[in-house]
Amino acid sequence: MLKSTLSDEVLMSAVRDGDVTKLGLLFDRYHGALFDFFCRLAGNRTVAEDLVQDVFFRILKYRQTYRAESHFKTWMFHIARNARFDHLKKHRGEVGFPEEGFDIPSRGPHPNQQFEQDQETELLKRALAKLPDDRRELLMLARYQEMKYEEIAQLLGVDAGAIKVRVHRATKELREIYLKLASEKSEKTPCSVTKSKTSLRIM
């Protein structure tokens, strides 16, 4: 089946106006990105899957609030953030972010590079887990979701210049945490490879 070439905004406008079948196309386009976003923030696949379903349920429920001039992805992530906040309030104190990092598969390349990349990926997971929640979320939006500063600014209700500064600071803090963890690991296992910066793709 051919994928629709219609824009997100056209599809969402159709959903708002009653053609709810178009929501399936938006789900196909964005369920992976939303799962990745939630999984990297929550560190739990089951929670991430539940939140993805909740987001699309809310999109359907609140479809009448969508405005044709709105950028769909920004509107969707506004709903996603609300869904996550509601989940955190409901399950406050039950499950914290795992110390070892989030539960996502690594994207290893060639077999002879796998060991080194696995080590680096694990350190990056742990470094991200140590970031304050708001900074981790900001990096998820800016780096992994590749949202523009203007889009994030609209989402968070601040100006783009402030977002640029925040992303820079969060990136710097993540790098410092990563290098500290790498140094500690190097002291414990001198033969391990921890100096490579290729793992800091988020930076």
C-alpha positions as CSV (number, residue, x, y, z in Angstrom):
1,M,0.0,0.0,0.0
2,L,1.3,3.4,-1.0
3,K,2.0,5.9,1.8
4,S,0.0,9.1,1.7
5,T,1.8,12.2,0.4
6,L,-0.5,14.5,2.2
7,S,1.0,16.7,4.8
8,D,0.5,16.1,8.5
9,E,-1.6,19.2,8.7
10,V,-3.9,18.2,5.9
11,L,-4.4,14.7,7.5
12,M,-5.0,16.2,11.0
13,S,-7.5,18.7,9.6
14,A,-9.3,15.8,7.9
15,V,-9.4,13.9,11.3
16,R,-10.7,17.0,13.0
17,D,-13.4,17.4,10.4
18,G,-14.6,13.8,10.8
19,D,-12.5,11.5,8.7
20,V,-10.9,9.7,11.6
21,T,-9.5,7.0,9.3
22,K,-6.7,9.5,8.5
23,L,-5.5,9.1,12.1
24,G,-4.0,5.7,11.1
25,L,-1.7,7.4,8.6
26,L,-0.5,9.8,11.3
27,F,0.0,6.9,13.7
28,D,2.1,5.1,11.0
29,R,4.3,8.3,10.6
30,Y,4.8,9.1,14.3
31,H,4.3,6.1,16.6
32,G,8.0,5.2,16.2
33,A,9.2,8.7,17.1
34,L,6.9,8.9,20.0
35,F,7.9,5.5,21.3
36,D,11.6,6.6,21.1
37,F,10.8,9.8,22.9
38,F,9.0,8.2,25.8
39,C,11.4,5.3,26.0
40,R,14.4,7.5,26.3
41,L,12.7,9.6,29.0
42,A,11.0,6.8,31.0
43,G,13.5,4.1,30.5
44,N,10.7,1.5,30.2
45,R,9.3,0.0,27.0
46,T,5.9,-0.9,28.5
47,V,5.4,2.6,29.8
48,A,6.5,4.0,26.5
49,E,4.0,1.8,24.5
50,D,1.2,2.8,26.8
51,L,2.0,6.5,26.5
52,V,2.0,6.3,22.7
53,Q,-1.5,4.8,22.7
54,D,-2.6,7.4,25.2
55,V,-1.3,10.2,22.9
56,F,-3.3,9.0,19.9
57,F,-6.3,8.5,22.0
58,R,-6.0,12.1,23.2
59,I,-5.5,13.3,19.6
60,L,-8.7,11.7,18.7
61,K,-10.5,12.9,21.8
62,Y,-9.3,16.5,21.4
63,R,-9.3,16.7,17.6
64,Q,-11.7,19.6,17.6
65,T,-9.0,21.8,19.3
66,Y,-6.6,21.4,16.4
67,R,-6.2,24.5,14.2
68,A,-5.3,24.3,10.6
69,E,-2.5,26.8,10.9
70,S,-0.8,24.8,13.7
71,H,2.2,22.6,13.0
72,F,1.0,19.1,13.7
73,K,4.2,17.8,15.2
74,T,4.4,20.6,17.7
75,W,0.8,20.1,18.7
76,M,1.3,16.4,19.0
77,F,4.3,16.8,21.3
78,H,2.3,19.2,23.4
79,I,-0.2,16.4,23.9
80,A,2.7,13.9,24.5
81,R,4.2,16.0,27.2
82,N,0.8,16.3,28.9
83,A,0.3,12.6,28.7
84,R,3.7,12.0,30.3
85,F,3.1,14.5,33.1
86,D,-0.2,12.9,33.9
87,H,1.4,9.5,34.0
88,L,4.2,10.8,36.3
89,K,1.7,12.3,38.7
90,K,-0.4,9.2,38.8
91,H,2.6,6.9,39.4
92,R,4.7,9.3,41.4
93,G,7.2,7.4,43.5
94,E,6.5,4.0,42.0
95,V,9.2,3.8,39.3
96,G,12.2,6.0,39.0
97,F,14.5,6.4,36.0
98,P,16.9,3.4,36.0
99,E,20.4,4.2,37.1
100,E,21.8,2.2,34.2
101,G,19.9,4.2,31.7
102,F,16.9,3.7,29.4
103,D,15.8,0.4,27.9
104,I,16.4,0.9,24.2
105,P,18.3,-1.3,21.7
106,S,21.7,-0.1,20.7
107,R,22.3,0.6,17.0
108,G,25.6,-1.2,16.5
109,P,27.3,-1.2,13.1
110,H,29.9,-3.8,12.1
111,P,30.6,-6.7,14.4
112,N,34.2,-5.7,15.0
113,Q,33.0,-2.3,16.3
114,Q,30.2,-3.7,18.4
115,F,32.1,-4.1,21.7
116,E,33.4,-0.5,21.6
117,Q,30.1,1.0,20.6
118,D,28.2,-1.1,23.3
119,Q,30.5,0.4,25.9
120,E,30.0,3.9,24.7
121,T,26.3,3.5,24.3
122,E,26.0,2.2,27.9
123,L,27.9,5.2,29.2
124,L,25.7,7.6,27.2
125,K,22.6,5.9,28.6
126,R,23.9,6.4,32.1
127,A,24.9,10.0,31.5
128,L,21.4,10.8,30.2
129,A,19.8,9.1,33.2
130,K,21.7,11.5,35.5
131,L,20.5,14.6,33.7
132,P,17.6,16.5,35.3
133,D,14.4,15.5,33.6
134,D,13.7,18.9,31.9
135,R,17.2,18.9,30.3
136,R,16.9,15.3,29.2
137,E,13.6,16.1,27.6
138,L,15.0,19.1,25.9
139,L,17.8,17.1,24.3
140,M,15.4,14.4,23.2
141,L,13.4,17.0,21.3
142,A,16.3,18.9,19.9
143,R,18.6,16.0,19.0
144,Y,16.7,12.8,18.7
145,Q,13.4,14.3,17.4
146,E,15.3,16.9,15.4
147,M,12.8,19.7,16.3
148,K,13.8,23.2,15.4
149,Y,14.5,25.7,18.2
150,E,11.4,27.7,17.1
151,E,9.2,24.6,17.3
152,I,10.5,23.7,20.8
153,A,10.1,27.4,21.8
154,Q,6.5,27.2,20.7
155,L,6.0,24.0,22.6
156,L,7.5,25.3,25.8
157,G,6.2,28.8,25.6
158,V,9.5,30.6,25.5
159,D,11.6,32.3,22.8
160,A,13.9,30.5,20.5
161,G,17.0,32.2,21.8
162,A,16.3,30.8,25.3
163,I,15.9,27.3,23.9
164,K,19.3,27.6,22.1
165,V,21.0,28.5,25.3
166,R,19.2,25.8,27.3
167,V,20.2,23.1,24.7
168,H,23.8,24.3,24.8
169,R,23.9,24.1,28.6
170,A,22.2,20.7,28.6
171,T,24.7,19.4,26.0
172,K,27.6,20.7,28.0
173,E,26.3,19.1,31.2
174,L,25.7,15.8,29.5
175,R,29.2,15.9,28.1
176,E,30.7,16.5,31.5
177,I,28.7,13.7,33.1
178,Y,29.7,11.3,30.2
179,L,33.4,12.2,30.6
180,K,33.3,11.7,34.3
181,L,31.6,8.3,34.0
182,A,34.2,7.4,31.3
183,S,37.0,8.4,33.6
184,E,35.6,6.3,36.4
185,K,35.2,3.3,34.2
186,S,38.7,3.7,32.8
187,E,40.1,3.7,36.4
188,K,38.3,0.5,37.1
189,T,39.1,-1.2,33.8
190,P,42.2,0.3,32.3
191,C,41.9,-1.8,29.1
192,S,38.4,-0.6,28.3
193,V,37.9,1.9,25.5
194,T,36.2,5.0,26.9
195,K,38.0,8.0,25.4
196,S,36.2,8.0,22.0
197,K,33.8,10.8,21.5
198,T,31.9,9.1,18.7
199,S,29.3,7.9,21.1
200,L,28.2,11.5,21.9
201,R,26.1,11.7,18.8
202,I,23.5,13.6,20.8
203,M,26.0,16.4,21.2
